[in-house]
Amino acid sequence: MPRRTATMLASTLMLIALLCAGVFIPVPYAEMSPGPTVNTLGDHDGEPVLQISGRKTYAATGHLNMTTVRVTSADYRMNLVEAVYGWLAHDNKVVPRETLYPDGKTEEQSTQENAEEFSQSQESAKVAALKELDVPVKSWVIVSTVVKGSPAEGKLHAGDVIKAVDGTTVKEPADVAKLVTQHKPGQDVRFTIVPAREQAAAEKEKRTPTKTQDITITTTSSDDNGEKRAIVGISAGTDHTFPFTVDIKLADVGGPSAGLMFALGIYDKLTPGHLTGGKFVAGTGTIDDAGKVGPIGGIEMKTVGARAKGAQYFLTPADNCAAAKDTPEGLTLIKVDTIQDALGALKDLRSGDTADLPKCGK
């Protein structure tokens, strides 16, 4: 066989081998791409996204769109060819798989965690919007989760209201950990609680809960950066009672990043006039009960998805402005730190006074 022919054959075989390797050998990466965007003022799957009863509401026009990101599933193993294509694709982003699924999380675990965060974001959105409208909201500290196999398992339950720890009244979720860690591992700690069933019955009957229990739990130790501290194996959260019903109907969405847009949508429906002035506004950002807006992941994907849908303005958490520097043409990024910032920016949009908008990059 002539040398030139042999060389070409060897090169062809090598190329085929490399292509096969690229197709069949998995790589530790996952892909993010723009996901659907939904108008919180409109309908989704045939029903209003925001459903409010027991309080006067007002018609709202324009768009206050929440945005999402699509990600490859935890069980999917990307190959080298797909990774290279994703790196080259303008609207997609290839990231280390552990970025989306840390510590070997399964897709089921990730979905459950996202669902819990989504539910909490809805609660915080309601609280933030109603506080901005000076509508009173009752709040209390609850057992949010109980770790399986921990000292608290079987003694405390999700939904139990924590009234006090060792006789000290609990006002914020952070108070619980602070009081527990004053003990040494192996010492007892006493929780005064209203059982979840009693709390639910009291809410249904519109009365003050009357049944409390004292539960004593022996702490165990947790290694926190080499330092031993006492724990009982729970996380504390906040629950609320609202003076009227606000339901958020949006399936197949997870995570906390729609909080800001839900809060603005609720505010718009509870106030006369049109918050956007008819403009197409999209955005993202977590929100806490006090109206503080926090950063999210996948900001580049969300701006692309919003602009493709027709958005003109994008409410962007201040801490995400740097990551969102590659803005799609025709989309103005507005920097917000709080719900008050967002409402102020929307007021400027309504009036047409956009020169002083707090834009990312200014």
Sequence and secondary structure as in RCSB ss.txt:
>XXXX:A:sequence
MPRRTATMLASTLMLIALLCAGVFIPVPYAEMSPGPTVNTLGDHDGEPVLQISGRKTYAATGHLNMTTVRVTSAD
YRMNLVEAVYGWLAHDNKVVPRETLYPDGKTEEQSTQENAEEFSQSQESAKVAALKELDVPVKSWVIVSTVVKGS
PAEGKLHAGDVIKAVDGTTVKEPADVAKLVTQHKPGQDVRFTIVPAREQAAAEKEKRTPTKTQDITITTTSSDDN
GEKRAIVGISAGTDHTFPFTVDIKLADVGGPSAGLMFALGIYDKLTPGHLTGGKFVAGTGTIDDAGKVGPIGGIE
MKTVGARAKGAQYFLTPADNCAAAKDTPEGLTLIKVDTIQDALGALKDLRSGDTADLPKCGK
>XXXX:A:secstr
  HHHHHHHHHHHHHHHHHHHHHHSB SEEEEEEEEEEETTSEETTEESEEEESS      SEEEEEEEEE  TT
   BHHHHHHHHH SS EEEEHHHHSGGG  HHHHHHHHHHHHHHHHHHHHHHHHHHTT   EEEEEEEEE TTS
TTBTTB TT EEEEETTEE  SHHHHHHHHTTS TT EEEEEEE HHHHHHHHHHTS     EEEEEE EEEEET
TEEEEE SEEEEEEEE SSEEEE   S  SSTTHHHHHHHHHHHTSSS TTTT EEEE  EE TT BEE  S HH
HHHHHHHHHT SEEEEEGGGTTTT S  TT EEEEESBHHHHHHHHHHHHHT  TT  BTT 
